[in-house]
Amino acid sequence: MTTSSTHADDTAAAATASQNEERHNFQAEVSRLLDIVTRSLYSQKEVFLRELISNASDACDKLRYASLTEPGLIADDPDFRIRLSFDTETRRLTVADNGIGMSRDELVDSLGTIARSGTLSFVDQLTGDAKKDMSLIGQFGVGFYSAFMVSDTVEVITRKAGTEQGYRWVSDGKGAFSVAPVEGPVPRGTQVILNLSEGEEEFCDETRLGHIVRTYSDHIALPIVLEGTDEGEKQLNTASALWTRPKSEISEDDYKEFYHHAGHAFDDPWLTVHWRAEGMIEYTALLFLPSTPPMDLYHPERHHHVKLYVRRVFVSEQADGLIAPYLRFLKGVVDSEDLPLNVSREMLQNNPTVARIRKGVTKKILSELQRKANDDPEGYATFWSSFGAVLKEGLYDDTENRDALLSIARFRSSASDGLVTLDDYVGRMKEGQESIFYATGTDAEALKRSPHLEGFHAKGVEVLLLTDPVDEFWVPALGAYQEKTFKSVTRGGADLEKIASGKDDEDADKSSDDADENKNGEIGTVIAAFKLALKDEVKDVRVSHRLTESPVCLVADDSDMDIQLERLLKQHGQLDSVSKRILEINPKHPLITALARNAGPDGDADTMDDMAYLLLDQARIVEGDDPSDPAAFARRLSAALARGLPTN
C-alpha cells in the first residue's frame, strides 16, 4: 500500500523552482566527506534518521526560545512536532519540523559547507578505512550529510520563522547543489525529502521507521509522528525529556542514544553523570564525557556542548558561564528550576544562579573523575591521555578547584612507563631532594633521552615529563606541591650534589676526580677558552653536575625564562628574541678531557674556537633548534673530521 502525507504533497506541489535557481559547488572538503560518509557509515545507515530528527528537534528548540520574546513567530502553529511521511511508489521519505527554518543564506552556508572549525584537519585524516573513519566522523559529527547514505537526491524545503519567502535546496551529493525561491506558500520550518536509492525501500515501511525512532530517538522531548497511516497520525516516541525521568527507568542504551542526540556524536560516552541538585538552587543535569576527543577541542573558538533548559524549555546551546572552559568537552543538558524563561545571553554571563550551577557542575564532574580514577586506573589513564591537557588548564585559572584537579592529574615520568600522580612522585623522592624536578618538551620519549636528565638518571632521581603547552603556565602558577617547589631540569643549578644516590663509593670517586681536575686547572683553561670564543653567543660557560654521558648542554639561568616556554612564545609571535643560555660542559667526557689536555699556551686557538662553536651547535641541535649559522657549522665539522683522519 502506498502511504503518503497530504501536507507533504501540497508542499511538494508548491515547490516549483523559479527562474532564479542558483547553482553552487560544495566545498572540496564536503565533497570528500560525502564520499567517505556513504562508505564508512554503510553498516549503520539507519542513523541518518536519528541525525535528521535530532536536527529537527534542535530547530524547534531554537524557535521555542525565540518565541519567548517574539510570540508572533509561532502564533499560527504553536504546537511543536516532528513529522515523518513516506510514499512507497516513489520511494520518498520526508522528515519535517515546524521549527525555526532557514533563510537562503543559511541554506547555502549550512548545507554547502561544514560550518565548524577544524574542517581541513578533519578531512585530511580521513583514510577510506571504514572503521577508522567512523571514529573520526564520530569526533566531528556529520548530521545532515548522512542523508546521502540512502538517497539518490535530497531536497530541502524551508521557510524561516518571521519571513514569507520559502526556499528549495536540491543535491545528489556529488559535488554541487541548487538553491531557488519557492513559488507559493511554504509552511514554517524545514522539510527534508529523501529520494531513496534503489534497495532502500525498508525506510518506506511503517514498522521499520517506528523501530528506528524508538531505538534512537525515543528520548526526544517533542512528539515524533508518522502521518498517513491507517490510523491517520501515529506518535512513535514517548516525547518526555529523558533527564526528568527517574534513573531507575533509564537504560544504558537510552543514555547512549541521548548522548548521540545531544552531542551529535557517533562515539559512545565514556562516562555518564545524571543527578538532581536541591537546596538553595535546583537543577537537573545529564552530562556525558566522550570517549574520543572532538577534532576542534583545542580551537580557540571551541565551546562546550551543554544545552541549558529552564523548566524543560530550551534556552541556550552554548550558555556562557555555565561550564568551566577546561570542561568544554562535556555534552548534555542542564535544566534549571530557578532561572527566568526570558533570560538573555547577556544576562546569563553574569547571572549568580548560573555561576552557582557552574560551581556545582564542576565539583560533581571532578568528583566523578576521582571516583573513576580510583575504580578503573587503566580506563582513566586512557581518558587522561585524550583530555588531560584540557583539564590541566584548570590548574592555571581555577584556584578554587586546584586541589581536586591535582588529585586527578596524571603525568609521564622518567621512572615509569605509565602515568603517575604527584603523590606518587613525592613519595619516591630521594634523601636530600628538596624539589620536584620536571622537563618540558613536545615528546616524552625524547625528553627521557635529553642530556639534562643524565645526572638524574645516574642518581635515580625521578623527573616529570611534561609535554603539553599548558604545562609551561600552570607549573609556575602552582609553584610548589606539599611544600616541594617545582624546578625545571633546564634551569640553573640542578642541586644534584645535595641528593644521596645510595652509591657512596661512586660519589666519593666522582668528588675526588672533580677535585683533581679543578686542581690542575685544565678544565678551567677550557672554560676560559670557550668563554672567550662564545662571548657573544652564551651567557656563561661552566662545569656541569647534571651530565654523565653527553659533552655539553644548554640551560637557562635561574633569572631567565625556561627554554621550552621561550621557544613556545617565539613560535606564536609573542616574543621577538630569546635569552642567551648557559653552556654546561661535562669534565669527564672523553672529548672534553682531550680538549683539556691540549689546552694551554701551546694549543691551537683556532681549533679551540671551532670546537667551542661545534659543541654549542651540538647542544642546540639536541634541544631541537638549528645551528645559528648552518654553513659555518658544516665548515667546522668538516675541518674537525679532517683533522681526525690519518694523513697517509
Secondary structure as UniProt FT lines:
FT   HELIX           6..14
FT   TURN            19..20
FT   STRAND          22..25
FT   HELIX           28..40
FT   HELIX           42..44
FT   TURN            45..46
FT   HELIX           47..66
FT   TURN            67..69
FT   HELIX           71..74
FT   TURN            75..76
FT   STRAND          82..87
FT   TURN            88..91
FT   STRAND          92..97
FT   HELIX           104..112
FT   TURN            117..118
FT   HELIX           119..124
FT   HELIX           130..140
FT   HELIX           143..149
FT   STRAND          151..159
FT   TURN            161..162
FT   STRAND          166..171
FT   STRAND          176..182
FT   STRAND          189..196
FT   TURN            198..199
FT   HELIX           201..204
FT   HELIX           206..216
FT   TURN            218..219
FT   STRAND          224..229
FT   TURN            230..231
FT   STRAND          232..235
FT   HELIX           242..244
FT   HELIX           247..249
FT   HELIX           252..263
FT   STRAND          269..277
FT   STRAND          283..290
FT   TURN            295..298
FT   TURN            300..301
FT   STRAND          305..310
FT   TURN            311..312
FT   STRAND          313..316
FT   TURN            320..321
FT   HELIX           325..327
FT   TURN            328..329
FT   STRAND          331..336
FT   TURN            341..342
FT   HELIX           345..349
FT   HELIX           352..375
FT   HELIX           377..391
FT   HELIX           393..397
FT   HELIX           399..401
FT   HELIX           402..408
FT   STRAND          411..413
FT   TURN            414..415
FT   STRAND          416..420
FT   HELIX           422..427
FT   TURN            431..432
FT   STRAND          435..440
FT   HELIX           444..448
FT   HELIX           451..453
FT   HELIX           454..459
FT   STRAND          464..466
FT   TURN            469..470
FT   HELIX           471..478
FT   STRAND          480..481
FT   TURN            482..483
FT   STRAND          484..488
FT   TURN            489..490
FT   HELIX           496..498
FT   HELIX           504..520
FT   HELIX           522..533
FT   TURN            534..537
FT   STRAND          538..543
FT   STRAND          552..556
FT   TURN            558..559
FT   HELIX           563..571
FT   TURN            572..573
FT   STRAND          581..585
FT   TURN            587..588
FT   HELIX           590..598
FT   TURN            601..602
FT   HELIX           605..622
FT   TURN            623..624
FT   HELIX           630..644
//
